[in-house]
């Protein structure tokens, strides 16, 4: 089965719809089945995006991308530092 990635805005909308279905008396299994996901996926999305608004989710994704970029920069700088230190010691 081919998996489909949803945008954070779509996930937040589906969580709101699912919460409404739960308030109407449906079970978690029925809600998850109606969206074509597993209960585990429902709980994971709920814990990640529950209580967020669409613009909050967009900001979260932007921050995650920036954090990923900064981690790569730190790794590169650490490697450069290690190489320069090794050259300065003459162990090449």
PyMOL Python script that loads the backbone (N, CA, C, O; Angstrom):
from pymol import cmd

cmd.read_pdbstr("""\
ATOM      1  N   UNK A   1       0.837  -1.178   0.000  1.00  0.00           N
ATOM      2  CA  UNK A   1       0.000   0.000   0.000  1.00  0.00           C
ATOM      3  C   UNK A   1       0.885   1.246   0.000  1.00  0.00           C
ATOM      4  O   UNK A   1       1.847   1.336   0.763  1.00  0.00           O
ATOM      5  N   UNK A   2       0.557   2.178  -0.840  1.00  0.00           N
ATOM      6  CA  UNK A   2       1.333   3.396  -0.987  1.00  0.00           C
ATOM      7  C   UNK A   2       0.955   4.385   0.099  1.00  0.00           C
ATOM      8  O   UNK A   2      -0.225   4.678   0.295  1.00  0.00           O
ATOM      9  N   UNK A   3       1.963   4.907   0.814  1.00  0.00           N
ATOM     10  CA  UNK A   3       1.665   5.852   1.887  1.00  0.00           C
ATOM     11  C   UNK A   3       1.558   7.251   1.304  1.00  0.00           C
ATOM     12  O   UNK A   3       2.194   7.567   0.299  1.00  0.00           O
ATOM     13  N   UNK A   4       0.752   8.080   1.939  1.00  0.00           N
ATOM     14  CA  UNK A   4       0.547   9.448   1.480  1.00  0.00           C
ATOM     15  C   UNK A   4       0.908  10.392   2.606  1.00  0.00           C
ATOM     16  O   UNK A   4       0.446  10.227   3.735  1.00  0.00           O
ATOM     17  N   UNK A   5       1.724  11.369   2.306  1.00  0.00           N
ATOM     18  CA  UNK A   5       2.107  12.365   3.291  1.00  0.00           C
ATOM     19  C   UNK A   5       1.116  13.515   3.218  1.00  0.00           C
ATOM     20  O   UNK A   5       0.802  14.018   2.139  1.00  0.00           O
ATOM     21  N   UNK A   6       0.639  13.911   4.356  1.00  0.00           N
ATOM     22  CA  UNK A   6      -0.282  15.037   4.429  1.00  0.00           C
ATOM     23  C   UNK A   6       0.469  16.249   4.957  1.00  0.00           C
ATOM     24  O   UNK A   6       1.436  16.121   5.709  1.00  0.00           O
ATOM     25  N   UNK A   7       0.014  17.415   4.557  1.00  0.00           N
ATOM     26  CA  UNK A   7       0.607  18.636   5.082  1.00  0.00           C
ATOM     27  C   UNK A   7       0.131  18.820   6.515  1.00  0.00           C
ATOM     28  O   UNK A   7      -0.905  18.272   6.892  1.00  0.00           O
ATOM     29  N   UNK A   8       0.861  19.573   7.313  1.00  0.00           N
ATOM     30  CA  UNK A   8       0.414  19.809   8.691  1.00  0.00           C
ATOM     31  C   UNK A   8      -0.988  20.428   8.757  1.00  0.00           C
ATOM     32  O   UNK A   8      -1.763  20.120   9.663  1.00  0.00           O
ATOM     33  N   UNK A   9      -1.303  21.290   7.807  1.00  0.00           N
ATOM     34  CA  UNK A   9      -2.630  21.905   7.788  1.00  0.00           C
ATOM     35  C   UNK A   9      -3.716  20.855   7.576  1.00  0.00           C
ATOM     36  O   UNK A   9      -4.775  20.911   8.202  1.00  0.00           O
ATOM     37  N   UNK A  10      -3.446  19.891   6.682  1.00  0.00           N
ATOM     38  CA  UNK A  10      -4.399  18.809   6.437  1.00  0.00           C
ATOM     39  C   UNK A  10      -4.556  17.931   7.680  1.00  0.00           C
ATOM     40  O   UNK A  10      -5.663  17.512   8.018  1.00  0.00           O
ATOM     41  N   UNK A  11      -3.452  17.662   8.344  1.00  0.00           N
ATOM     42  CA  UNK A  11      -3.502  16.821   9.548  1.00  0.00           C
ATOM     43  C   UNK A  11      -4.331  17.513  10.629  1.00  0.00           C
ATOM     44  O   UNK A  11      -5.151  16.872  11.287  1.00  0.00           O
ATOM     45  N   UNK A  12      -4.125  18.802  10.813  1.00  0.00           N
ATOM     46  CA  UNK A  12      -4.877  19.538  11.833  1.00  0.00           C
ATOM     47  C   UNK A  12      -6.364  19.530  11.512  1.00  0.00           C
ATOM     48  O   UNK A  12      -7.194  19.388  12.410  1.00  0.00           O
ATOM     49  N   UNK A  13      -6.705  19.680  10.235  1.00  0.00           N
ATOM     50  CA  UNK A  13      -8.113  19.628   9.821  1.00  0.00           C
ATOM     51  C   UNK A  13      -8.707  18.251  10.113  1.00  0.00           C
ATOM     52  O   UNK A  13      -9.826  18.146  10.616  1.00  0.00           O
ATOM     53  N   UNK A  14      -7.956  17.201   9.796  1.00  0.00           N
ATOM     54  CA  UNK A  14      -8.447  15.837  10.037  1.00  0.00           C
ATOM     55  C   UNK A  14      -8.586  15.549  11.533  1.00  0.00           C
ATOM     56  O   UNK A  14      -9.505  14.841  11.946  1.00  0.00           O
ATOM     57  N   UNK A  15      -7.683  16.093  12.342  1.00  0.00           N
ATOM     58  CA  UNK A  15      -7.796  15.901  13.787  1.00  0.00           C
ATOM     59  C   UNK A  15      -9.069  16.567  14.303  1.00  0.00           C
ATOM     60  O   UNK A  15      -9.773  16.006  15.142  1.00  0.00           O
ATOM     61  N   UNK A  16      -9.361  17.765  13.799  1.00  0.00           N
ATOM     62  CA  UNK A  16     -10.577  18.461  14.218  1.00  0.00           C
ATOM     63  C   UNK A  16     -11.821  17.666  13.805  1.00  0.00           C
ATOM     64  O   UNK A  16     -12.767  17.538  14.582  1.00  0.00           O
ATOM     65  N   UNK A  17     -11.814  17.139  12.587  1.00  0.00           N
ATOM     66  CA  UNK A  17     -12.933  16.316  12.127  1.00  0.00           C
ATOM     67  C   UNK A  17     -13.055  15.051  12.974  1.00  0.00           C
ATOM     68  O   UNK A  17     -14.156  14.643  13.346  1.00  0.00           O
ATOM     69  N   UNK A  18     -11.904  14.435  13.275  1.00  0.00           N
ATOM     70  CA  UNK A  18     -11.911  13.220  14.082  1.00  0.00           C
ATOM     71  C   UNK A  18     -12.412  13.474  15.487  1.00  0.00           C
ATOM     72  O   UNK A  18     -13.154  12.660  16.037  1.00  0.00           O
ATOM     73  N   UNK A  19     -12.017  14.596  16.079  1.00  0.00           N
ATOM     74  CA  UNK A  19     -12.515  14.945  17.412  1.00  0.00           C
ATOM     75  C   UNK A  19     -14.029  15.132  17.408  1.00  0.00           C
ATOM     76  O   UNK A  19     -14.723  14.745  18.348  1.00  0.00           O
ATOM     77  N   UNK A  20     -14.524  15.736  16.327  1.00  0.00           N
ATOM     78  CA  UNK A  20     -15.967  15.916  16.212  1.00  0.00           C
ATOM     79  C   UNK A  20     -16.666  14.555  16.107  1.00  0.00           C
ATOM     80  O   UNK A  20     -17.721  14.343  16.704  1.00  0.00           O
ATOM     81  N   UNK A  21     -16.068  13.646  15.346  1.00  0.00           N
ATOM     82  CA  UNK A  21     -16.645  12.303  15.224  1.00  0.00           C
ATOM     83  C   UNK A  21     -16.621  11.576  16.571  1.00  0.00           C
ATOM     84  O   UNK A  21     -17.563  10.859  16.911  1.00  0.00           O
ATOM     85  N   UNK A  22     -15.539  11.765  17.337  1.00  0.00           N
ATOM     86  CA  UNK A  22     -15.452  11.139  18.656  1.00  0.00           C
ATOM     87  C   UNK A  22     -16.523  11.701  19.594  1.00  0.00           C
ATOM     88  O   UNK A  22     -17.105  10.963  20.389  1.00  0.00           O
ATOM     89  N   UNK A  23     -16.778  12.997  19.502  1.00  0.00           N
ATOM     90  CA  UNK A  23     -17.823  13.607  20.331  1.00  0.00           C
ATOM     91  C   UNK A  23     -19.213  13.111  19.959  1.00  0.00           C
ATOM     92  O   UNK A  23     -20.128  13.126  20.783  1.00  0.00           O
ATOM     93  N   UNK A  24     -19.367  12.669  18.710  1.00  0.00           N
ATOM     94  CA  UNK A  24     -20.647  12.121  18.269  1.00  0.00           C
ATOM     95  C   UNK A  24     -20.838  10.679  18.725  1.00  0.00           C
ATOM     96  O   UNK A  24     -21.913  10.104  18.554  1.00  0.00           O
ATOM     97  N   UNK A  25     -19.783  10.096  19.311  1.00  0.00           N
ATOM     98  CA  UNK A  25     -19.918   8.749  19.861  1.00  0.00           C
ATOM     99  C   UNK A  25     -19.189   7.659  19.104  1.00  0.00           C
ATOM    100  O   UNK A  25     -19.289   6.489  19.475  1.00  0.00           O
ATOM    101  N   UNK A  26     -18.464   8.001  18.061  1.00  0.00           N
ATOM    102  CA  UNK A  26     -17.714   6.987  17.332  1.00  0.00           C
ATOM    103  C   UNK A  26     -16.464   6.604  18.119  1.00  0.00           C
ATOM    104  O   UNK A  26     -16.010   7.358  18.980  1.00  0.00           O
ATOM    105  N   UNK A  27     -15.916   5.435  17.823  1.00  0.00           N
ATOM    106  CA  UNK A  27     -14.708   4.971  18.499  1.00  0.00           C
ATOM    107  C   UNK A  27     -13.470   5.433  17.721  1.00  0.00           C
ATOM    108  O   UNK A  27     -13.561   5.877  16.577  1.00  0.00           O
ATOM    109  N   UNK A  28     -12.324   5.314  18.374  1.00  0.00           N
ATOM    110  CA  UNK A  28     -11.059   5.669  17.729  1.00  0.00           C
ATOM    111  C   UNK A  28     -10.851   4.813  16.481  1.00  0.00           C
ATOM    112  O   UNK A  28     -10.398   5.309  15.449  1.00  0.00           O
ATOM    113  N   UNK A  29     -11.183   3.529  16.582  1.00  0.00           N
ATOM    114  CA  UNK A  29     -11.005   2.626  15.441  1.00  0.00           C
ATOM    115  C   UNK A  29     -11.851   3.074  14.256  1.00  0.00           C
ATOM    116  O   UNK A  29     -11.382   3.036  13.118  1.00  0.00           O
ATOM    117  N   UNK A  30     -13.077   3.495  14.500  1.00  0.00           N
ATOM    118  CA  UNK A  30     -13.950   3.961  13.416  1.00  0.00           C
ATOM    119  C   UNK A  30     -13.421   5.252  12.800  1.00  0.00           C
ATOM    120  O   UNK A  30     -13.451   5.423  11.582  1.00  0.00           O
ATOM    121  N   UNK A  31     -12.941   6.150  13.638  1.00  0.00           N
ATOM    122  CA  UNK A  31     -12.406   7.415  13.138  1.00  0.00           C
ATOM    123  C   UNK A  31     -11.163   7.152  12.285  1.00  0.00           C
ATOM    124  O   UNK A  31     -11.036   7.681  11.181  1.00  0.00           O
ATOM    125  N   UNK A  32     -10.251   6.333  12.806  1.00  0.00           N
ATOM    126  CA  UNK A  32      -9.026   6.028  12.064  1.00  0.00           C
ATOM    127  C   UNK A  32      -9.353   5.341  10.744  1.00  0.00           C
ATOM    128  O   UNK A  32      -8.750   5.657   9.719  1.00  0.00           O
ATOM    129  N   UNK A  33     -10.291   4.415  10.755  1.00  0.00           N
ATOM    130  CA  UNK A  33     -10.677   3.709   9.540  1.00  0.00           C
ATOM    131  C   UNK A  33     -11.273   4.665   8.516  1.00  0.00           C
ATOM    132  O   UNK A  33     -11.036   4.513   7.317  1.00  0.00           O
ATOM    133  N   UNK A  34     -12.042   5.647   8.971  1.00  0.00           N
ATOM    134  CA  UNK A  34     -12.660   6.597   8.040  1.00  0.00           C
ATOM    135  C   UNK A  34     -11.603   7.470   7.339  1.00  0.00           C
ATOM    136  O   UNK A  34     -11.824   7.927   6.218  1.00  0.00           O
ATOM    137  N   UNK A  35     -10.469   7.696   7.993  1.00  0.00           N
ATOM    138  CA  UNK A  35      -9.389   8.466   7.382  1.00  0.00           C
ATOM    139  C   UNK A  35      -8.381   7.569   6.662  1.00  0.00           C
ATOM    140  O   UNK A  35      -7.484   8.069   5.982  1.00  0.00           O
ATOM    141  N   UNK A  36      -8.521   6.263   6.804  1.00  0.00           N
ATOM    142  CA  UNK A  36      -7.608   5.336   6.147  1.00  0.00           C
ATOM    143  C   UNK A  36      -6.247   5.264   6.813  1.00  0.00           C
ATOM    144  O   UNK A  36      -5.230   5.081   6.143  1.00  0.00           O
ATOM    145  N   UNK A  37      -6.226   5.409   8.144  1.00  0.00           N
ATOM    146  CA  UNK A  37      -4.978   5.342   8.902  1.00  0.00           C
ATOM    147  C   UNK A  37      -5.145   4.343  10.035  1.00  0.00           C
ATOM    148  O   UNK A  37      -6.249   3.868  10.298  1.00  0.00           O
ATOM    149  N   UNK A  38      -4.045   4.028  10.703  1.00  0.00           N
ATOM    150  CA  UNK A  38      -4.120   3.138  11.859  1.00  0.00           C
ATOM    151  C   UNK A  38      -4.363   3.960  13.118  1.00  0.00           C
ATOM    152  O   UNK A  38      -4.196   5.180  13.124  1.00  0.00           O
ATOM    153  N   UNK A  39      -4.753   3.279  14.164  1.00  0.00           N
ATOM    154  CA  UNK A  39      -4.966   3.970  15.445  1.00  0.00           C
ATOM    155  C   UNK A  39      -3.653   4.567  15.951  1.00  0.00           C
ATOM    156  O   UNK A  39      -3.644   5.652  16.533  1.00  0.00           O
ATOM    157  N   UNK A  40      -2.552   3.859  15.728  1.00  0.00           N
ATOM    158  CA  UNK A  40      -1.244   4.362  16.146  1.00  0.00           C
ATOM    159  C   UNK A  40      -0.931   5.683  15.457  1.00  0.00           C
ATOM    160  O   UNK A  40      -0.437   6.617  16.089  1.00  0.00           O
ATOM    161  N   UNK A  41      -1.216   5.758  14.167  1.00  0.00           N
ATOM    162  CA  UNK A  41      -0.989   6.987  13.418  1.00  0.00           C
ATOM    163  C   UNK A  41      -1.865   8.104  13.962  1.00  0.00           C
ATOM    164  O   UNK A  41      -1.420   9.245  14.081  1.00  0.00           O
ATOM    165  N   UNK A  42      -3.109   7.777  14.292  1.00  0.00           N
ATOM    166  CA  UNK A  42      -4.021   8.780  14.864  1.00  0.00           C
ATOM    167  C   UNK A  42      -3.436   9.363  16.145  1.00  0.00           C
ATOM    168  O   UNK A  42      -3.396  10.581  16.317  1.00  0.00           O
ATOM    169  N   UNK A  43      -2.978   8.485  17.050  1.00  0.00           N
ATOM    170  CA  UNK A  43      -2.436   8.948  18.321  1.00  0.00           C
ATOM    171  C   UNK A  43      -1.154   9.762  18.126  1.00  0.00           C
ATOM    172  O   UNK A  43      -0.936  10.757  18.817  1.00  0.00           O
ATOM    173  N   UNK A  44      -0.301   9.332  17.177  1.00  0.00           N
ATOM    174  CA  UNK A  44       0.945  10.055  16.918  1.00  0.00           C
ATOM    175  C   UNK A  44       0.650  11.450  16.368  1.00  0.00           C
ATOM    176  O   UNK A  44       1.256  12.428  16.806  1.00  0.00           O
ATOM    177  N   UNK A  45      -0.270  11.549  15.419  1.00  0.00           N
ATOM    178  CA  UNK A  45      -0.642  12.858  14.866  1.00  0.00           C
ATOM    179  C   UNK A  45      -1.297  13.721  15.930  1.00  0.00           C
ATOM    180  O   UNK A  45      -1.048  14.925  16.002  1.00  0.00           O
ATOM    181  N   UNK A  46      -2.127  13.112  16.749  1.00  0.00           N
ATOM    182  CA  UNK A  46      -2.813  13.852  17.804  1.00  0.00           C
ATOM    183  C   UNK A  46      -1.800  14.422  18.809  1.00  0.00           C
ATOM    184  O   UNK A  46      -1.942  15.555  19.268  1.00  0.00           O
ATOM    185  N   UNK A  47      -0.780  13.625  19.143  1.00  0.00           N
ATOM    186  CA  UNK A  47       0.207  14.121  20.102  1.00  0.00           C
ATOM    187  C   UNK A  47       1.100  15.190  19.485  1.00  0.00           C
ATOM    188  O   UNK A  47       1.557  16.094  20.184  1.00  0.00           O
ATOM    189  N   UNK A  48       1.352  15.097  18.186  1.00  0.00           N
ATOM    190  CA  UNK A  48       2.206  16.071  17.526  1.00  0.00           C
ATOM    191  C   UNK A  48       1.463  17.367  17.228  1.00  0.00           C
ATOM    192  O   UNK A  48       1.972  18.453  17.504  1.00  0.00           O
ATOM    193  N   UNK A  49       0.261  17.257  16.664  1.00  0.00           N
ATOM    194  CA  UNK A  49      -0.448  18.434  16.174  1.00  0.00           C
ATOM    195  C   UNK A  49      -1.692  18.796  16.985  1.00  0.00           C
ATOM    196  O   UNK A  49      -2.359  19.780  16.667  1.00  0.00           O
ATOM    197  N   UNK A  50      -2.016  18.038  18.009  1.00  0.00           N
ATOM    198  CA  UNK A  50      -3.217  18.315  18.788  1.00  0.00           C
ATOM    199  C   UNK A  50      -3.161  19.680  19.447  1.00  0.00           C
ATOM    200  O   UNK A  50      -2.168  20.017  20.091  1.00  0.00           O
ATOM    201  N   UNK A  51      -4.202  20.460  19.297  1.00  0.00           N
ATOM    202  CA  UNK A  51      -4.267  21.781  19.901  1.00  0.00           C
ATOM    203  C   UNK A  51      -3.602  22.877  19.096  1.00  0.00           C
ATOM    204  O   UNK A  51      -3.600  24.034  19.516  1.00  0.00           O
ATOM    205  N   UNK A  52      -3.040  22.538  17.953  1.00  0.00           N
ATOM    206  CA  UNK A  52      -2.382  23.546  17.122  1.00  0.00           C
ATOM    207  C   UNK A  52      -3.359  24.141  16.127  1.00  0.00           C
ATOM    208  O   UNK A  52      -4.381  23.543  15.790  1.00  0.00           O
ATOM    209  N   UNK A  53      -3.025  25.305  15.677  1.00  0.00           N
ATOM    210  CA  UNK A  53      -3.731  25.930  14.573  1.00  0.00           C
ATOM    211  C   UNK A  53      -2.856  25.747  13.336  1.00  0.00           C
ATOM    212  O   UNK A  53      -1.686  25.384  13.453  1.00  0.00           O
ATOM    213  N   UNK A  54      -3.405  25.991  12.171  1.00  0.00           N
ATOM    214  CA  UNK A  54      -2.680  25.743  10.920  1.00  0.00           C
ATOM    215  C   UNK A  54      -1.397  26.566  10.842  1.00  0.00           C
ATOM    216  O   UNK A  54      -0.367  26.059  10.398  1.00  0.00           O
ATOM    217  N   UNK A  55      -1.448  27.828  11.267  1.00  0.00           N
ATOM    218  CA  UNK A  55      -0.237  28.652  11.181  1.00  0.00           C
ATOM    219  C   UNK A  55       0.826  28.195  12.182  1.00  0.00           C
ATOM    220  O   UNK A  55       2.019  28.361  11.930  1.00  0.00           O
ATOM    221  N   UNK A  56       0.408  27.619  13.319  1.00  0.00           N
ATOM    222  CA  UNK A  56       1.373  27.069  14.278  1.00  0.00           C
ATOM    223  C   UNK A  56       2.115  25.889  13.660  1.00  0.00           C
ATOM    224  O   UNK A  56       3.325  25.748  13.839  1.00  0.00           O
ATOM    225  N   UNK A  57       1.390  25.045  12.936  1.00  0.00           N
ATOM    226  CA  UNK A  57       2.010  23.879  12.308  1.00  0.00           C
ATOM    227  C   UNK A  57       2.985  24.311  11.223  1.00  0.00           C
ATOM    228  O   UNK A  57       4.046  23.708  11.061  1.00  0.00           O
ATOM    229  N   UNK A  58       2.629  25.354  10.481  1.00  0.00           N
ATOM    230  CA  UNK A  58       3.526  25.857   9.441  1.00  0.00           C
ATOM    231  C   UNK A  58       4.811  26.376  10.071  1.00  0.00           C
ATOM    232  O   UNK A  58       5.902  26.121   9.561  1.00  0.00           O
ATOM    233  N   UNK A  59       4.688  27.097  11.169  1.00  0.00           N
ATOM    234  CA  UNK A  59       5.859  27.627  11.875  1.00  0.00           C
ATOM    235  C   UNK A  59       6.715  26.482  12.427  1.00  0.00           C
ATOM    236  O   UNK A  59       7.943  26.557  12.395  1.00  0.00           O
ATOM    237  N   UNK A  60       6.070  25.423  12.932  1.00  0.00           N
ATOM    238  CA  UNK A  60       6.797  24.257  13.435  1.00  0.00           C
ATOM    239  C   UNK A  60       7.640  23.638  12.328  1.00  0.00           C
ATOM    240  O   UNK A  60       8.807  23.316  12.550  1.00  0.00           O
ATOM    241  N   UNK A  61       7.075  23.468  11.152  1.00  0.00           N
ATOM    242  CA  UNK A  61       7.810  22.885  10.034  1.00  0.00           C
ATOM    243  C   UNK A  61       8.979  23.783   9.625  1.00  0.00           C
ATOM    244  O   UNK A  61      10.059  23.285   9.305  1.00  0.00           O
ATOM    245  N   UNK A  62       8.769  25.099   9.634  1.00  0.00           N
ATOM    246  CA  UNK A  62       9.852  26.024   9.304  1.00  0.00           C
ATOM    247  C   UNK A  62      10.995  25.912  10.312  1.00  0.00           C
ATOM    248  O   UNK A  62      12.166  25.899   9.935  1.00  0.00           O
ATOM    249  N   UNK A  63      10.643  25.832  11.593  1.00  0.00           N
ATOM    250  CA  UNK A  63      11.665  25.706  12.634  1.00  0.00           C
ATOM    251  C   UNK A  63      12.413  24.389  12.534  1.00  0.00           C
ATOM    252  O   UNK A  63      13.623  24.347  12.756  1.00  0.00           O
ATOM    253  N   UNK A  64      11.706  23.308  12.201  1.00  0.00           N
ATOM    254  CA  UNK A  64      12.368  22.015  12.039  1.00  0.00           C
ATOM    255  C   UNK A  64      13.345  22.053  10.871  1.00  0.00           C
ATOM    256  O   UNK A  64      14.440  21.498  10.962  1.00  0.00           O
ATOM    257  N   UNK A  65      12.959  22.703   9.770  1.00  0.00           N
ATOM    258  CA  UNK A  65      13.853  22.810   8.614  1.00  0.00           C
ATOM    259  C   UNK A  65      15.085  23.644   8.962  1.00  0.00           C
ATOM    260  O   UNK A  65      16.201  23.294   8.577  1.00  0.00           O
ATOM    261  N   UNK A  66      14.885  24.748   9.690  1.00  0.00           N
ATOM    262  CA  UNK A  66      16.008  25.580  10.088  1.00  0.00           C
ATOM    263  C   UNK A  66      16.936  24.825  11.036  1.00  0.00           C
ATOM    264  O   UNK A  66      18.158  24.928  10.931  1.00  0.00           O
ATOM    265  N   UNK A  67      16.355  24.070  11.957  1.00  0.00           N
ATOM    266  CA  UNK A  67      17.153  23.279  12.898  1.00  0.00           C
ATOM    267  C   UNK A  67      17.987  22.235  12.153  1.00  0.00           C
ATOM    268  O   UNK A  67      19.155  22.023  12.482  1.00  0.00           O
ATOM    269  N   UNK A  68      17.396  21.590  11.163  1.00  0.00           N
ATOM    270  CA  UNK A  68      18.108  20.594  10.360  1.00  0.00           C
ATOM    271  C   UNK A  68      19.287  21.249   9.629  1.00  0.00           C
ATOM    272  O   UNK A  68      20.382  20.688   9.581  1.00  0.00           O
ATOM    273  N   UNK A  69      19.056  22.436   9.064  1.00  0.00           N
ATOM    274  CA  UNK A  69      20.109  23.165   8.354  1.00  0.00           C
ATOM    275  C   UNK A  69      21.244  23.556   9.299  1.00  0.00           C
ATOM    276  O   UNK A  69      22.417  23.438   8.945  1.00  0.00           O
ATOM    277  N   UNK A  70      20.899  24.019  10.490  1.00  0.00           N
ATOM    278  CA  UNK A  70      21.918  24.416  11.460  1.00  0.00           C
ATOM    279  C   UNK A  70      22.728  23.229  11.963  1.00  0.00           C
ATOM    280  O   UNK A  70      23.930  23.357  12.196  1.00  0.00           O
ATOM    281  N   UNK A  71      22.090  22.082  12.134  1.00  0.00           N
ATOM    282  CA  UNK A  71      22.816  20.881  12.556  1.00  0.00           C
ATOM    283  C   UNK A  71      23.847  20.473  11.513  1.00  0.00           C
ATOM    284  O   UNK A  71      24.952  20.052  11.857  1.00  0.00           O
ATOM    285  N   UNK A  72      23.490  20.597  10.246  1.00  0.00           N
ATOM    286  CA  UNK A  72      24.429  20.269   9.172  1.00  0.00           C
ATOM    287  C   UNK A  72      25.606  21.232   9.201  1.00  0.00           C
ATOM    288  O   UNK A  72      26.754  20.824   9.024  1.00  0.00           O
ATOM    289  N   UNK A  73      25.319  22.518   9.427  1.00  0.00           N
ATOM    290  CA  UNK A  73      26.393  23.509   9.500  1.00  0.00           C
ATOM    291  C   UNK A  73      27.346  23.214  10.649  1.00  0.00           C
ATOM    292  O   UNK A  73      28.563  23.315  10.488  1.00  0.00           O
ATOM    293  N   UNK A  74      26.806  22.853  11.800  1.00  0.00           N
ATOM    294  CA  UNK A  74      27.642  22.541  12.963  1.00  0.00           C
ATOM    295  C   UNK A  74      28.499  21.311  12.679  1.00  0.00           C
ATOM    296  O   UNK A  74      29.674  21.278  13.047  1.00  0.00           O
ATOM    297  N   UNK A  75      27.928  20.311  12.034  1.00  0.00           N
ATOM    298  CA  UNK A  75      28.691  19.106  11.710  1.00  0.00           C
ATOM    299  C   UNK A  75      29.845  19.438  10.762  1.00  0.00           C
ATOM    300  O   UNK A  75      30.957  18.939  10.937  1.00  0.00           O
ATOM    301  N   UNK A  76      29.581  20.281   9.759  1.00  0.00           N
ATOM    302  CA  UNK A  76      30.634  20.676   8.820  1.00  0.00           C
ATOM    303  C   UNK A  76      31.746  21.448   9.527  1.00  0.00           C
ATOM    304  O   UNK A  76      32.930  21.203   9.295  1.00  0.00           O
ATOM    305  N   UNK A  77      31.353  22.381  10.388  1.00  0.00           N
ATOM    306  CA  UNK A  77      32.355  23.169  11.099  1.00  0.00           C
ATOM    307  C   UNK A  77      33.185  22.305  12.051  1.00  0.00           C
ATOM    308  O   UNK A  77      34.388  22.522  12.199  1.00  0.00           O
ATOM    309  N   UNK A  78      32.554  21.341  12.686  1.00  0.00           N
ATOM    310  CA  UNK A  78      33.274  20.433  13.578  1.00  0.00           C
ATOM    311  C   UNK A  78      34.282  19.607  12.795  1.00  0.00           C
ATOM    312  O   UNK A  78      35.400  19.384  13.261  1.00  0.00           O
ATOM    313  N   UNK A  79      33.899  19.156  11.620  1.00  0.00           N
ATOM    314  CA  UNK A  79      34.818  18.397  10.769  1.00  0.00           C
ATOM    315  C   UNK A  79      35.981  19.273  10.320  1.00  0.00           C
ATOM    316  O   UNK A  79      37.132  18.838  10.343  1.00  0.00           O
ATOM    317  N   UNK A  80      35.688  20.500   9.915  1.00  0.00           N
ATOM    318  CA  UNK A  80      36.755  21.428   9.515  1.00  0.00           C
ATOM    319  C   UNK A  80      37.730  21.670  10.667  1.00  0.00           C
ATOM    320  O   UNK A  80      38.945  21.684  10.470  1.00  0.00           O
ATOM    321  N   UNK A  81      37.192  21.857  11.854  1.00  0.00           N
ATOM    322  CA  UNK A  81      38.037  22.098  13.032  1.00  0.00           C
ATOM    323  C   UNK A  81      38.941  20.903  13.300  1.00  0.00           C
ATOM    324  O   UNK A  81      40.127  21.066  13.588  1.00  0.00           O
ATOM    325  N   UNK A  82      38.381  19.708  13.203  1.00  0.00           N
ATOM    326  CA  UNK A  82      39.167  18.496  13.448  1.00  0.00           C
ATOM    327  C   UNK A  82      40.275  18.344  12.410  1.00  0.00           C
ATOM    328  O   UNK A  82      41.388  17.937  12.743  1.00  0.00           O
ATOM    329  N   UNK A  83      39.973  18.672  11.149  1.00  0.00           N
ATOM    330  CA  UNK A  83      40.987  18.570  10.097  1.00  0.00           C
ATOM    331  C   UNK A  83      42.108  19.584  10.333  1.00  0.00           C
ATOM    332  O   UNK A  83      43.285  19.247  10.200  1.00  0.00           O
ATOM    333  N   UNK A  84      41.751  20.824  10.681  1.00  0.00           N
ATOM    334  CA  UNK A  84      42.770  21.841  10.936  1.00  0.00           C
ATOM    335  C   UNK A  84      43.634  21.492  12.146  1.00  0.00           C
ATOM    336  O   UNK A  84      44.840  21.740  12.147  1.00  0.00           O
ATOM    337  N   UNK A  85      43.019  20.925  13.159  1.00  0.00           N
ATOM    338  CA  UNK A  85      43.761  20.521  14.354  1.00  0.00           C
ATOM    339  C   UNK A  85      44.767  19.425  14.003  1.00  0.00           C
ATOM    340  O   UNK A  85      45.906  19.436  14.471  1.00  0.00           O
ATOM    341  N   UNK A  86      44.331  18.495  13.185  1.00  0.00           N
ATOM    342  CA  UNK A  86      45.213  17.389  12.775  1.00  0.00           C
ATOM    343  C   UNK A  86      46.364  17.924  11.924  1.00  0.00           C
ATOM    344  O   UNK A  86      47.502  17.478  12.075  1.00  0.00           O
ATOM    345  N   UNK A  87      46.083  18.868  11.039  1.00  0.00           N
ATOM    346  CA  UNK A  87      47.146  19.459  10.217  1.00  0.00           C
ATOM    347  C   UNK A  87      48.136  20.236  11.074  1.00  0.00           C
ATOM    348  O   UNK A  87      49.341  20.194  10.826  1.00  0.00           O
ATOM    349  N   UNK A  88      47.635  20.943  12.076  1.00  0.00           N
ATOM    350  CA  UNK A  88      48.503  21.744  12.941  1.00  0.00           C
ATOM    351  C   UNK A  88      49.440  20.858  13.757  1.00  0.00           C
ATOM    352  O   UNK A  88      50.564  21.256  14.063  1.00  0.00           O
ATOM    353  N   UNK A  89      48.984  19.665  14.108  1.00  0.00           N
ATOM    354  CA  UNK A  89      49.812  18.733  14.878  1.00  0.00           C
ATOM    355  C   UNK A  89      50.798  17.989  13.993  1.00  0.00           C
ATOM    356  O   UNK A  89      51.779  17.423  14.475  1.00  0.00           O
ATOM    357  N   UNK A  90      50.528  17.997  12.700  1.00  0.00           N
ATOM    358  CA  UNK A  90      51.439  17.309  11.772  1.00  0.00           C
ATOM    359  C   UNK A  90      51.175  15.831  11.660  1.00  0.00           C
ATOM    360  O   UNK A  90      52.068  15.089  11.250  1.00  0.00           O
ATOM    361  N   UNK A  91      49.991  15.365  12.004  1.00  0.00           N
ATOM    362  CA  UNK A  91      49.654  13.934  11.951  1.00  0.00           C
ATOM    363  C   UNK A  91      48.877  13.606  10.676  1.00  0.00           C
ATOM    364  O   UNK A  91      47.784  13.044  10.744  1.00  0.00           O
ATOM    365  N   UNK A  92      49.414  13.939   9.557  1.00  0.00           N
ATOM    366  CA  UNK A  92      48.680  13.658   8.316  1.00  0.00           C
ATOM    367  C   UNK A  92      49.398  12.708   7.480  1.00  0.00           C
ATOM    368  O   UNK A  92      48.926  12.357   6.398  1.00  0.00           O
TER     369      UNK A  92
END
""", "prot")
cmd.dss("prot")
cmd.show_as("cartoon", "prot")
cmd.util.cbc("prot")
cmd.orient("prot")
